[in-house]
Amino acid sequence: MKIGIVTKNPKSWCSTQLIKAINRKKAEPLCIRFSEITAKVRIKPYVTIKNQKNLLEEVSALIIRPIGKGSLEEIIFRIDLLHKLERLGLPIINSPKAIERTVDKYYSLALLEEAGLPVPRTIVTENPAQALEAFHELGGDVVVKPLFGSRGVGSTRVSDAEIATRIFKALAYNHEVIYLQEFVQHGFSDIRAFVIGESVIAAMKRVAQTWKTNISQGAKPVPIKLSQELEELAVKAAETLKCQIAGVDIIQSQEGPLIVELNSQPGWRGLQTITKVNIADKIIEYAISQLKR
């Protein structure tokens, strides 16, 4: 049995952990880059990799790690390709539907709110004048985020109206969507819950020296035991966005817990340092369980 890992860097920490976990299960890992995949219409096999090999005959499942950066055309093609493979019967973790729902911050937050889950007040617009109105509506202290992106890269806290105006005009000039989220006081810490299937297998408190709490931005992982309420909230968020594997980010506010973001291709290097659970093993065990289904 071969399990495919779609990754731009097979030597990255998460990819190597998955490779080791696959080997421990007496299976064979196969790392694939999106650039190595070719899709065909009215020509079989429909999806091939190196040397015209049929991808569906090469692997029993695909783990997406991660979807990667690219142009709009590249991202759309990758998602379309994953949908095609799924229609052909290949288990994909996470599913293209989940990736579509989580890669777009507005789409994912809107779905979470519609499901009755708590999220921060957020306003999205293409108009810089409307963005300035939104800035004041959200209390004059906001976080401006890229619609697509992770690890806190490109996110900026703004509390000055003149600076906000310049940022909004610059974003509009470059045809970028202006995504504003109210800044919520959270004591420079948040919670990352790692969900697989229908349970939280590990969690941590990320403690930072600034408002950005990403491990990649310097925050420190601290062990935490989640309450039943927070576990159920994280699992419900993953279910809402159709994620089999998810990193759910939660902040504690004065009005209670708020889901800030959900990552469908979460890293776990920081989390692994403070938990005895082997996260890569759990991911592969879950992937194999999907084959049996």
Secondary structure as GFF3:
##gff-version 3
##sequence-region A 1 293
A	DSSP	beta_strand	2	6	.	.	.	ID=ss1
A	DSSP	alpha_helix	13	24	.	.	.	ID=ss2
A	DSSP	beta_strand	28	32	.	.	.	ID=ss3
A	DSSP	three_ten_helix	34	36	.	.	.	ID=ss4
A	DSSP	beta_strand	38	39	.	.	.	ID=ss5
A	DSSP	beta_strand	47	49	.	.	.	ID=ss6
A	DSSP	three_ten_helix	50	52	.	.	.	ID=ss7
A	DSSP	beta_strand	53	54	.	.	.	ID=ss8
A	DSSP	alpha_helix	55	58	.	.	.	ID=ss9
A	DSSP	beta_strand	61	64	.	.	.	ID=ss10
A	DSSP	alpha_helix	72	87	.	.	.	ID=ss11
A	DSSP	beta_strand	92	93	.	.	.	ID=ss12
A	DSSP	alpha_helix	96	103	.	.	.	ID=ss13
A	DSSP	alpha_helix	105	114	.	.	.	ID=ss14
A	DSSP	beta_strand	122	125	.	.	.	ID=ss15
A	DSSP	alpha_helix	128	137	.	.	.	ID=ss16
A	DSSP	beta_strand	142	145	.	.	.	ID=ss17
A	DSSP	beta_strand	156	158	.	.	.	ID=ss18
A	DSSP	alpha_helix	161	173	.	.	.	ID=ss19
A	DSSP	beta_strand	178	182	.	.	.	ID=ss20
A	DSSP	beta_strand	189	196	.	.	.	ID=ss21
A	DSSP	beta_strand	199	207	.	.	.	ID=ss22
A	DSSP	three_ten_helix	215	217	.	.	.	ID=ss23
A	DSSP	beta_strand	220	223	.	.	.	ID=ss24
A	DSSP	alpha_helix	228	240	.	.	.	ID=ss25
A	DSSP	beta_strand	245	253	.	.	.	ID=ss26
A	DSSP	beta_strand	256	263	.	.	.	ID=ss27
A	DSSP	alpha_helix	269	272	.	.	.	ID=ss28
A	DSSP	alpha_helix	279	292	.	.	.	ID=ss29
###
